[in-house]
Amino acid sequence: MEISSKFPVSRARQVVEPVKRVSRDPRFETFAGKMNEDLFKRSYGFLSSYEQDEIEQLKAEKKKSKDPERRAEIDDTLSRMLSRKKTNEAKDKRQKIKTEWRKKEIERVKDGKTPFYMKNSDLKKRELVDKFNKLSEKGQDLDKLLEKRRKKNASREHRRIPGQRRSRANEE
């Protein structure tokens, strides 16, 4: 089939298709191997100390700074860094609890018991138990903390109750 001569031929014609470079993300490629988090933490553990130093520097800079915009910027950065640090610590604690459980479970299986895999709800309970044990070791009053938690949960429950029902309950 012939091309119509009524349309002008463009000057920039592609005779040969250019070779497209395919960018690959090693996190999602199978040839990169499996991610070993333990090895990663051991290899790059020094970064956490750098991050801690950076947090200290930002706190000092915040004290010195007089510009409100700069202080707000530092506050945002600090809160982000502290949040990330807190999440990583929680993740590490959770991982530690899991590994301890697995070691005990492997020993139990060797003794002849059937394997039991921990559910997430059991893991959360175990985390709470560890948290309360640490607080009691520090000497903090557990009753006060539990009371605060009960109040917090009660307020959450009250938010879920529809407004009409809540107002009727108050009248009676």
Wavefront OBJ file of the C-alpha trace (Angstrom):
o trace
v 0.000 0.000 0.000
v 1.341 3.409 -0.943
v 1.507 6.406 1.334
v -0.441 9.424 0.161
v 1.677 12.182 -1.376
v -0.655 14.857 -0.072
v 1.012 14.898 3.383
v 4.553 16.242 3.742
v 7.154 13.766 4.991
v 8.522 14.653 8.409
v 12.229 15.439 8.572
v 12.756 13.572 11.832
v 12.119 10.019 10.709
v 13.025 7.017 12.813
v 14.692 4.544 10.531
v 16.090 2.320 13.276
v 14.409 2.024 16.679
v 16.741 3.246 19.456
v 17.691 0.698 22.106
v 15.734 1.406 25.283
v 17.663 1.027 28.515
v 15.630 -0.914 31.033
v 16.171 0.232 34.593
v 15.868 -2.507 37.179
v 15.226 -2.241 40.885
v 17.262 -4.928 42.697
v 14.695 -5.053 45.511
v 12.199 -6.689 43.175
v 14.492 -8.747 40.957
v 15.109 -12.421 41.628
v 18.711 -12.376 40.403
v 19.700 -10.069 43.274
v 19.045 -12.803 45.854
v 16.998 -12.766 49.036
v 17.117 -9.893 51.496
v 18.850 -10.903 54.708
v 17.689 -8.315 57.239
v 20.031 -9.508 59.970
v 23.065 -9.170 57.706
v 21.802 -5.794 56.505
v 21.487 -4.521 60.094
v 24.975 -5.755 60.957
v 26.457 -4.213 57.819
v 24.754 -0.841 58.116
v 24.359 -0.588 61.896
v 26.735 2.366 62.011
v 24.082 4.504 60.300
v 21.953 4.536 63.445
v 24.775 6.231 65.385
v 25.094 8.796 62.592
v 21.368 9.381 62.739
v 21.545 9.867 66.515
v 24.326 12.444 66.071
v 22.238 14.219 63.454
v 19.272 14.343 65.850
v 21.473 15.941 68.518
v 22.759 18.503 66.010
v 19.235 19.382 64.934
v 18.144 19.849 68.550
v 21.104 22.181 69.175
v 20.385 24.088 65.960
v 16.729 24.449 66.963
v 17.746 26.043 70.273
v 20.063 28.489 68.527
v 17.753 29.365 65.640
v 15.618 32.483 65.920
v 13.856 32.259 62.575
v 10.375 30.734 63.147
v 10.244 29.208 59.658
v 13.588 27.487 60.143
v 12.499 26.238 63.588
v 9.312 24.776 62.090
v 11.376 23.080 59.387
v 13.725 21.618 62.009
v 10.728 20.482 64.076
v 9.301 18.612 61.094
v 12.621 16.947 60.346
v 13.154 16.034 63.992
v 9.695 14.566 64.421
v 10.146 12.523 61.241
v 13.523 11.196 62.376
v 12.342 10.403 65.906
v 9.249 8.673 64.552
v 11.372 6.552 62.211
v 13.719 5.693 65.067
v 10.829 4.715 67.331
v 9.284 2.526 64.619
v 12.590 0.779 63.993
v 13.016 0.113 67.722
v 9.508 -1.336 67.934
v 10.217 -3.489 64.887
v 13.454 -4.723 66.462
v 11.660 -5.616 69.704
v 8.991 -7.494 67.775
v 11.650 -9.355 65.796
v 13.509 -10.223 69.000
v 10.329 -11.660 70.544
v 9.698 -13.687 67.377
v 13.223 -15.119 67.271
v 13.087 -16.088 70.957
v 9.749 -17.788 70.351
v 11.101 -19.658 67.319
v 14.130 -20.915 69.264
v 11.919 -22.224 72.074
v 9.515 -23.754 69.569
v 12.341 -25.524 67.726
v 13.472 -27.039 71.038
v 9.900 -28.156 71.782
v 9.604 -29.751 68.338
v 12.871 -31.614 68.939
v 11.345 -32.943 72.175
v 8.456 -34.335 70.118
v 5.737 -31.734 70.458
v 3.733 -30.526 67.475
v 4.817 -27.152 66.091
v 2.776 -24.104 67.053
v 3.023 -20.886 65.091
v 2.469 -17.635 66.930
v -0.424 -15.483 65.740
v -0.138 -11.704 65.519
v -2.569 -11.275 68.415
v -0.347 -13.487 70.613
v 2.660 -11.479 69.514
v 0.948 -8.223 70.536
v 0.049 -9.708 73.926
v 3.641 -10.780 74.426
v 4.825 -7.265 73.511
v 2.459 -5.767 76.099
v 3.674 -8.197 78.759
v 7.297 -7.256 78.012
v 6.407 -3.567 78.098
v 4.680 -3.845 81.481
v 7.533 -5.945 82.882
v 10.034 -3.270 81.877
v 7.866 -0.534 83.374
v 7.567 -2.420 86.661
v 11.364 -2.884 86.704
v 11.751 0.887 86.324
v 9.470 1.354 89.313
v 6.628 3.105 87.525
v 3.092 2.648 88.832
v 1.364 0.095 86.615
v -2.089 0.821 88.039
v -1.940 4.434 86.851
v -0.775 3.389 83.400
v -3.495 0.750 83.094
v -6.115 3.258 84.241
v -4.961 5.729 81.573
v -5.165 2.987 78.971
v -8.698 2.061 80.084
v -9.795 5.706 79.842
v -8.241 6.027 76.395
v -10.003 2.899 75.150
v -13.286 4.031 76.723
v -13.082 7.390 74.931
v -12.463 5.534 71.663
v -15.532 3.402 72.284
v -17.631 6.509 73.015
v -16.593 8.002 69.692
v -17.980 4.963 67.897
v -21.390 5.226 69.559
v -23.872 7.177 67.421
v -24.747 10.660 68.688
v -28.474 10.050 69.247
v -27.957 7.029 71.442
v -25.319 8.828 73.468
v -27.602 11.811 74.136
v -30.475 9.552 75.262
v -28.178 7.714 77.653
v -27.131 11.015 79.220
v -30.765 12.088 79.814
v -31.628 8.948 81.782
l 1 2 3 4 5 6 7 8 9 10 11 12 13 14 15 16 17 18 19 20 21 22 23 24 25 26 27 28 29 30 31 32 33 34 35 36 37 38 39 40 41 42 43 44 45 46 47 48 49 50 51 52 53 54 55 56 57 58 59 60 61 62 63 64 65 66 67 68 69 70 71 72 73 74 75 76 77 78 79 80 81 82 83 84 85 86 87 88 89 90 91 92 93 94 95 96 97 98 99 100 101 102 103 104 105 106 107 108 109 110 111 112 113 114 115 116 117 118 119 120 121 122 123 124 125 126 127 128 129 130 131 132 133 134 135 136 137 138 139 140 141 142 143 144 145 146 147 148 149 150 151 152 153 154 155 156 157 158 159 160 161 162 163 164 165 166 167 168 169 170 171 172
